[in-house]
Amino acid sequence: MSEYNQGTSHLTRLYKATGYSIKGLKSAFKHEQAFRLECYILLIVIPLALWIGDKPLEYCLLIGSWVFVMIVEMINSAIEAAIDRISMEQHELSGRAKDIGSAAVMLSAILAVGIWLAVLLS
C-alpha cells in the first residue's frame, strides 16, 4: 500500500521528500568532485551575476544557467552510480549511458556560457 493510501498527510510527505533531497545534495557534495567544484564556482557566479546583471531577469538567467549545470551534473552522477551498482563490468550500453550523461553536462555548460555571453554583450 502506498504512503498516500496509508493516511500520510501531504505535509508529512513533503517533509520527508525535503529530507531526502537534502541528503542527496550532501551526498553529491561529499562523493562527487565535479559537483563540489561547481558549488565553489556558484559562490563566484552569484556575486558576478549580481554585478553584471541589470535586471532581476538577468540575475535569474545568469545564476539559473549555472544551477542548471549543477542539476544536470547530479543527474549524470545518479546515472553513473546506478550503472556502477548494477555492474562494474565494462559494457557497451553502460559506457554509452555514462557518455551521454557526460555530454548532457557539457551541453548544459555550453548553454550557461552562451547565456553569460548574451547578457554580457547585450
N, CA and C atoms as an extended XYZ file, in Angstrom:
366
Properties=species:S:1:pos:R:3:atomname:S:1:resname:S:1:resid:I:1 pbc="F F F"
N         0.846       -1.173        0.000 N   MET     1
C         0.000        0.000        0.000 CA  MET     1
C         0.899        1.247        0.000 C   MET     1
N         0.553        2.250       -0.805 N   SER     2
C         1.385        3.450       -0.901 CA  SER     2
C         1.227        4.324        0.337 C   SER     2
N         2.194        5.255        0.480 N   GLU     3
C         2.122        6.209        1.597 CA  GLU     3
C         0.814        6.985        1.561 C   GLU     3
N         0.395        7.341        0.363 N   TYR     4
C        -0.811        8.154        0.206 CA  TYR     4
C        -2.035        7.425        0.755 C   TYR     4
N        -2.123        6.154        0.475 N   ASN     5
C        -3.278        5.373        0.919 CA  ASN     5
C        -3.233        5.050        2.409 C   ASN     5
N        -2.082        5.217        3.038 N   GLN     6
C        -1.966        4.904        4.456 CA  GLN     6
C        -2.321        6.099        5.321 C   GLN     6
N        -2.832        7.151        4.738 N   GLY     7
C        -3.259        8.295        5.503 CA  GLY     7
C        -2.148        9.281        5.821 C   GLY     7
N        -1.006        9.158        5.164 N   THR     8
C         0.086       10.095        5.388 CA  THR     8
C        -0.314       11.447        4.801 C   THR     8
N        -0.124       12.488        5.582 N   SER     9
C        -0.552       13.803        5.112 CA  SER     9
C         0.404       14.322        4.046 C   SER     9
N        -0.088       15.283        3.277 N   HIS    10
C         0.725       15.908        2.236 CA  HIS    10
C         1.945       16.586        2.858 C   HIS    10
N         1.758       17.205        3.996 N   LEU    11
C         2.875       17.882        4.654 CA  LEU    11
C         3.934       16.899        5.124 C   LEU    11
N         3.506       15.740        5.595 N   THR    12
C         4.454       14.718        6.035 CA  THR    12
C         5.270       14.231        4.847 C   THR    12
N         4.607       13.976        3.714 N   ARG    13
C         5.318       13.522        2.523 CA  ARG    13
C         6.276       14.610        2.020 C   ARG    13
N         5.839       15.868        2.061 N   LEU    14
C         6.695       16.972        1.644 CA  LEU    14
C         7.916       17.081        2.563 C   LEU    14
N         7.697       16.929        3.844 N   TYR    15
C         8.792       16.974        4.821 CA  TYR    15
C         9.800       15.861        4.544 C   TYR    15
N         9.302       14.644        4.323 N   LYS    16
C        10.192       13.517        4.039 CA  LYS    16
C        10.941       13.721        2.726 C   LYS    16
N        10.236       14.200        1.703 N   ALA    17
C        10.866       14.432        0.403 CA  ALA    17
C        11.959       15.486        0.513 C   ALA    17
N        11.715       16.514        1.316 N   THR    18
C        12.737       17.548        1.532 CA  THR    18
C        13.964       16.955        2.204 C   THR    18
N        13.738       16.088        3.172 N   GLY    19
C        14.851       15.415        3.842 CA  GLY    19
C        15.670       14.570        2.879 C   GLY    19
N        14.989       13.833        1.990 N   TYR    20
C        15.700       13.019        1.005 CA  TYR    20
C        16.499       13.910        0.049 C   TYR    20
N        15.932       15.039       -0.317 N   SER    21
C        16.616       15.962       -1.221 CA  SER    21
C        17.872       16.537       -0.582 C   SER    21
N        17.773       16.921        0.668 N   ILE    22
C        18.944       17.452        1.380 CA  ILE    22
C        20.011       16.358        1.510 C   ILE    22
N        19.575       15.140        1.787 N   LYS    23
C        20.505       14.016        1.858 CA  LYS    23
C        21.213       13.825        0.513 C   LYS    23
N        20.477       13.979       -0.581 N   GLY    24
C        21.061       13.851       -1.914 CA  GLY    24
C        22.074       14.943       -2.207 C   GLY    24
N        21.762       16.186       -1.809 N   LEU    25
C        22.712       17.290       -2.001 CA  LEU    25
C        23.995       17.039       -1.210 C   LEU    25
N        23.845       16.601        0.030 N   LYS    26
C        25.021       16.311        0.856 CA  LYS    26
C        25.844       15.180        0.246 C   LYS    26
N        25.173       14.162       -0.243 N   SER    27
C        25.866       13.029       -0.851 CA  SER    27
C        26.614       13.455       -2.105 C   SER    27
N        25.969       14.273       -2.936 N   ALA    28
C        26.626       14.756       -4.158 CA  ALA    28
C        27.865       15.571       -3.797 C   ALA    28
N        27.742       16.428       -2.804 N   PHE    29
C        28.882       17.253       -2.399 CA  PHE    29
C        30.010       16.385       -1.837 C   PHE    29
N        29.657       15.385       -1.054 N   LYS    30
C        30.663       14.536       -0.409 CA  LYS    30
C        31.376       13.622       -1.403 C   LYS    30
N        30.626       13.058       -2.352 N   HIS    31
C        31.172       11.995       -3.194 CA  HIS    31
C        31.529       12.415       -4.618 C   HIS    31
N        31.078       13.568       -5.061 N   GLU    32
C        31.277       13.956       -6.462 CA  GLU    32
C        32.161       15.197       -6.568 C   GLU    32
N        33.391       14.993       -7.012 N   GLN    33
C        34.347       16.093       -7.115 CA  GLN    33
C        33.846       17.179       -8.073 C   GLN    33
N        33.271       16.785       -9.202 N   ALA    34
C        32.779       17.770      -10.165 CA  ALA    34
C        31.681       18.636       -9.545 C   ALA    34
N        30.800       18.025       -8.759 N   PHE    35
C        29.729       18.788       -8.126 CA  PHE    35
C        30.291       19.773       -7.101 C   PHE    35
N        31.298       19.335       -6.335 N   ARG    36
C        31.941       20.253       -5.377 CA  ARG    36
C        32.530       21.454       -6.108 C   ARG    36
N        33.220       21.197       -7.205 N   LEU    37
C        33.803       22.289       -7.990 CA  LEU    37
C        32.709       23.232       -8.475 C   LEU    37
N        31.612       22.682       -8.948 N   GLU    38
C        30.502       23.510       -9.426 CA  GLU    38
C        29.884       24.329       -8.295 C   GLU    38
N        29.863       23.788       -7.081 N   CYS    39
C        29.380       24.556       -5.924 CA  CYS    39
C        30.300       25.738       -5.646 C   CYS    39
N        31.605       25.506       -5.717 N   TYR    40
C        32.557       26.593       -5.491 CA  TYR    40
C        32.438       27.655       -6.587 C   TYR    40
N        32.238       27.201       -7.815 N   ILE    41
C        32.040       28.155       -8.914 CA  ILE    41
C        30.769       28.965       -8.679 C   ILE    41
N        29.726       28.327       -8.152 N   LEU    42
C        28.482       29.048       -7.858 CA  LEU    42
C        28.727       30.195       -6.883 C   LEU    42
N        29.644       29.996       -5.941 N   LEU    43
C        29.977       31.065       -4.994 CA  LEU    43
C        30.598       32.276       -5.698 C   LEU    43
N        31.203       32.043       -6.836 N   ILE    44
C        31.751       33.135       -7.652 CA  ILE    44
C        30.676       33.680       -8.590 C   ILE    44
N        29.865       32.784       -9.137 N   VAL    45
C        28.836       33.154      -10.111 CA  VAL    45
C        27.798       34.100       -9.502 C   VAL    45
N        27.379       33.845       -8.287 N   ILE    46
C        26.310       34.657       -7.692 CA  ILE    46
C        26.700       36.129       -7.592 C   ILE    46
N        27.831       36.487       -6.955 N   PRO    47
C        28.164       37.909       -6.901 CA  PRO    47
C        28.454       38.508       -8.290 C   PRO    47
N        29.082       37.712       -9.170 N   LEU    48
C        29.337       38.208      -10.525 CA  LEU    48
C        28.034       38.514      -11.250 C   LEU    48
N        27.057       37.626      -11.111 N   ALA    49
C        25.765       37.827      -11.762 CA  ALA    49
C        25.076       39.078      -11.232 C   ALA    49
N        25.173       39.302       -9.939 N   LEU    50
C        24.549       40.493       -9.349 CA  LEU    50
C        25.273       41.765       -9.771 C   LEU    50
N        26.551       41.653      -10.073 N   TRP    51
C        27.329       42.808      -10.523 CA  TRP    51
C        27.107       43.076      -12.014 C   TRP    51
N        27.063       41.997      -12.820 N   ILE    52
C        26.945       42.136      -14.273 CA  ILE    52
C        25.504       42.418      -14.701 C   ILE    52
N        24.559       41.743      -14.086 N   GLY    53
C        23.165       41.873      -14.488 CA  GLY    53
C        22.588       43.238      -14.147 C   GLY    53
N        21.634       43.658      -14.958 N   ASP    54
C        20.980       44.944      -14.745 CA  ASP    54
C        19.574       44.798      -14.176 C   ASP    54
N        18.976       43.642      -14.403 N   LYS    55
C        17.579       43.429      -14.033 CA  LYS    55
C        17.434       42.079      -13.346 C   LYS    55
N        16.378       41.910      -12.590 N   PRO    56
C        16.155       40.609      -11.934 CA  PRO    56
C        16.136       39.440      -12.921 C   PRO    56
N        15.604       39.644      -14.120 N   LEU    57
C        15.578       38.570      -15.108 CA  LEU    57
C        16.998       38.154      -15.489 C   LEU    57
N        17.895       39.112      -15.622 N   GLU    58
C        19.279       38.779      -15.948 CA  GLU    58
C        19.960       38.046      -14.797 C   GLU    58
N        19.687       38.458      -13.575 N   TYR    59
C        20.244       37.743      -12.419 CA  TYR    59
C        19.797       36.280      -12.459 C   TYR    59
N        18.514       36.090      -12.708 N   CYS    60
C        17.958       34.736      -12.746 CA  CYS    60
C        18.583       33.910      -13.866 C   CYS    60
N        18.746       34.520      -15.032 N   LEU    61
C        19.346       33.794      -16.149 CA  LEU    61
C        20.796       33.420      -15.858 C   LEU    61
N        21.548       34.355      -15.322 N   LEU    62
C        22.964       34.104      -15.066 CA  LEU    62
C        23.158       33.056      -13.970 C   LEU    62
N        22.484       33.230      -12.870 N   ILE    63
C        22.625       32.268      -11.764 CA  ILE    63
C        21.939       30.950      -12.124 C   ILE    63
N        20.749       31.042      -12.706 N   GLY    64
C        19.991       29.840      -13.063 CA  GLY    64
C        20.697       28.969      -14.081 C   GLY    64
N        21.416       29.594      -15.007 N   SER    65
C        22.125       28.794      -16.008 CA  SER    65
C        23.193       27.928      -15.340 C   SER    65
N        23.843       28.459      -14.302 N   TRP    66
C        24.852       27.650      -13.612 CA  TRP    66
C        24.205       26.598      -12.717 C   TRP    66
N        23.106       26.956      -12.067 N   VAL    67
C        22.390       25.972      -11.253 CA  VAL    67
C        21.908       24.825      -12.147 C   VAL    67
N        21.525       25.140      -13.378 N   PHE    68
C        21.114       24.105      -14.333 CA  PHE    68
C        22.268       23.139      -14.594 C   PHE    68
N        23.484       23.657      -14.751 N   VAL    69
C        24.657       22.797      -14.927 CA  VAL    69
C        24.779       21.849      -13.731 C   VAL    69
N        24.574       22.375      -12.539 N   MET    70
C        24.686       21.562      -11.324 CA  MET    70
C        23.599       20.482      -11.273 C   MET    70
N        22.410       20.821      -11.710 N   ILE    71
C        21.313       19.848      -11.744 CA  ILE    71
C        21.655       18.711      -12.707 C   ILE    71
N        22.121       19.068      -13.893 N   VAL    72
C        22.479       18.041      -14.878 CA  VAL    72
C        23.636       17.190      -14.358 C   VAL    72
N        24.581       17.815      -13.664 N   GLU    73
C        25.694       17.065      -13.066 CA  GLU    73
C        25.187       16.034      -12.063 C   GLU    73
N        24.208       16.409      -11.253 N   MET    74
C        23.668       15.457      -10.279 CA  MET    74
C        22.937       14.305      -10.973 C   MET    74
N        22.215       14.610      -12.035 N   ILE    75
C        21.543       13.543      -12.793 CA  ILE    75
C        22.591       12.614      -13.404 C   ILE    75
N        23.645       13.190      -13.966 N   ASN    76
C        24.731       12.388      -14.528 CA  ASN    76
C        25.363       11.502      -13.451 C   ASN    76
N        25.601       12.064      -12.285 N   SER    77
C        26.187       11.285      -11.190 CA  SER    77
C        25.258       10.157      -10.760 C   SER    77
N        23.965       10.424      -10.749 N   ALA    78
C        22.996        9.384      -10.381 CA  ALA    78
C        23.006        8.251      -11.408 C   ALA    78
N        23.092        8.608      -12.688 N   ILE    79
C        23.167        7.583      -13.741 CA  ILE    79
C        24.415        6.732      -13.546 C   ILE    79
N        25.551        7.392      -13.323 N   GLU    80
C        26.810        6.662      -13.143 CA  GLU    80
C        26.748        5.746      -11.919 C   GLU    80
N        26.187        6.249      -10.813 N   ALA    81
C        26.099        5.430       -9.601 CA  ALA    81
C        25.208        4.215       -9.824 C   ALA    81
N        24.095        4.413      -10.508 N   ALA    82
C        23.184        3.299      -10.754 CA  ALA    82
C        23.839        2.245      -11.649 C   ALA    82
N        24.550        2.698      -12.672 N   ILE    83
C        25.230        1.750      -13.559 CA  ILE    83
C        26.316        1.004      -12.805 C   ILE    83
N        27.094        1.723      -11.994 N   ASP    84
C        28.147        1.064      -11.220 CA  ASP    84
C        27.561        0.085      -10.206 C   ASP    84
N        26.392        0.379       -9.683 N   ARG    85
C        25.721       -0.518       -8.731 CA  ARG    85
C        25.311       -1.815       -9.413 C   ARG    85
N        24.880       -1.690      -10.658 N   ILE    86
C        24.436       -2.874      -11.401 CA  ILE    86
C        25.624       -3.783      -11.705 C   ILE    86
N        26.710       -3.170      -12.208 N   SER    87
C        27.888       -3.971      -12.528 CA  SER    87
C        29.070       -3.066      -12.845 C   SER    87
N        30.231       -3.444      -12.371 N   MET    88
C        31.447       -2.715      -12.700 CA  MET    88
C        32.060       -3.244      -13.997 C   MET    88
N        31.453       -4.280      -14.545 N   GLU    89
C        31.920       -4.887      -15.795 CA  GLU    89
C        31.778       -3.881      -16.941 C   GLU    89
N        32.783       -3.843      -17.797 N   GLN    90
C        32.716       -2.981      -18.974 CA  GLN    90
C        31.634       -3.502      -19.917 C   GLN    90
N        30.722       -2.613      -20.310 N   HIS    91
C        29.662       -2.991      -21.242 CA  HIS    91
C        29.374       -1.797      -22.128 C   HIS    91
N        29.135       -2.073      -23.400 N   GLU    92
C        28.891       -1.005      -24.367 CA  GLU    92
C        27.736       -0.090      -23.937 C   GLU    92
N        26.650       -0.654      -23.466 N   LEU    93
C        25.492        0.158      -23.076 CA  LEU    93
C        25.781        0.989      -21.821 C   LEU    93
N        26.532        0.422      -20.886 N   SER    94
C        26.906        1.183      -19.693 CA  SER    94
C        27.778        2.366      -20.082 C   SER    94
N        28.750        2.112      -20.939 N   GLY    95
C        29.612        3.193      -21.413 CA  GLY    95
C        28.832        4.254      -22.166 C   GLY    95
N        27.898        3.815      -22.984 N   ARG    96
C        27.085        4.762      -23.741 CA  ARG    96
C        26.255        5.638      -22.804 C   ARG    96
N        25.641        5.038      -21.799 N   ALA    97
C        24.828        5.808      -20.848 CA  ALA    97
C        25.675        6.838      -20.118 C   ALA    97
N        26.859        6.426      -19.674 N   LYS    98
C        27.745        7.358      -18.976 CA  LYS    98
C        28.220        8.472      -19.900 C   LYS    98
N        28.549        8.126      -21.148 N   ASP    99
C        28.991        9.137      -22.114 CA  ASP    99
C        27.880       10.135      -22.427 C   ASP    99
N        26.663        9.640      -22.556 N   ILE   100
C        25.531       10.527      -22.846 CA  ILE   100
C        25.278       11.460      -21.655 C   ILE   100
N        25.376       10.929      -20.438 N   GLY   101
C        25.230       11.777      -19.255 CA  GLY   101
C        26.296       12.854      -19.215 C   GLY   101
N        27.520       12.485      -19.534 N   SER   102
C        28.618       13.447      -19.567 CA  SER   102
C        28.379       14.506      -20.648 C   SER   102
N        27.879       14.081      -21.795 N   ALA   103
C        27.572       15.026      -22.879 CA  ALA   103
C        26.482       16.005      -22.452 C   ALA   103
N        25.527       15.534      -21.669 N   ALA   104
C        24.466       16.420      -21.175 CA  ALA   104
C        25.049       17.507      -20.280 C   ALA   104
N        26.010       17.138      -19.440 N   VAL   105
C        26.673       18.131      -18.593 CA  VAL   105
C        27.405       19.143      -19.466 C   VAL   105
N        28.119       18.657      -20.483 N   MET   106
C        28.852       19.548      -21.368 CA  MET   106
C        27.910       20.525      -22.083 C   MET   106
N        26.793       20.011      -22.593 N   LEU   107
C        25.838       20.884      -23.282 CA  LEU   107
C        25.237       21.918      -22.339 C   LEU   107
N        24.974       21.528      -21.100 N   SER   108
C        24.431       22.493      -20.144 CA  SER   108
C        25.460       23.575      -19.839 C   SER   108
N        26.733       23.211      -19.779 N   ALA   109
C        27.791       24.201      -19.548 CA  ALA   109
C        27.919       25.142      -20.745 C   ALA   109
N        27.815       24.597      -21.956 N   ILE   110
C        27.852       25.441      -23.161 CA  ILE   110
C        26.672       26.406      -23.145 C   ILE   110
N        25.505       25.927      -22.756 N   LEU   111
C        24.336       26.797      -22.645 CA  LEU   111
C        24.587       27.917      -21.641 C   LEU   111
N        25.166       27.578      -20.495 N   ALA   112
C        25.454       28.589      -19.475 CA  ALA   112
C        26.418       29.641      -20.015 C   ALA   112
N        27.455       29.205      -20.693 N   VAL   113
C        28.409       30.157      -21.280 CA  VAL   113
C        27.703       31.041      -22.303 C   VAL   113
N        26.845       30.454      -23.120 N   GLY   114
C        26.089       31.233      -24.103 CA  GLY   114
C        25.201       32.275      -23.451 C   GLY   114
N        24.550       31.916      -22.373 N   ILE   115
C        23.695       32.869      -21.656 CA  ILE   115
C        24.540       33.993      -21.081 C   ILE   115
N        25.673       33.643      -20.470 N   TRP   116
C        26.554       34.677      -19.910 CA  TRP   116
C        27.049       35.615      -21.004 C   TRP   116
N        27.433       35.064      -22.154 N   LEU   117
C        27.901       35.918      -23.261 CA  LEU   117
C        26.773       36.827      -23.771 C   LEU   117
N        25.583       36.262      -23.887 N   ALA   118
C        24.445       37.050      -24.374 CA  ALA   118
C        24.151       38.223      -23.439 C   ALA   118
N        24.204       37.978      -22.141 N   VAL   119
C        23.952       39.067      -21.187 CA  VAL   119
C        25.103       40.073      -21.221 C   VAL   119
N        26.321       39.580      -21.270 N   LEU   120
C        27.482       40.492      -21.293 CA  LEU   120
C        27.508       41.355      -22.546 C   LEU   120
N        27.103       40.796      -23.676 N   LEU   121
C        27.189       41.522      -24.937 CA  LEU   121
C        25.941       42.339      -25.269 C   LEU   121
N        24.915       42.222      -24.434 N   SER   122
C        23.677       42.963      -24.730 CA  SER   122
C        23.698       44.357      -24.111 C   SER   122
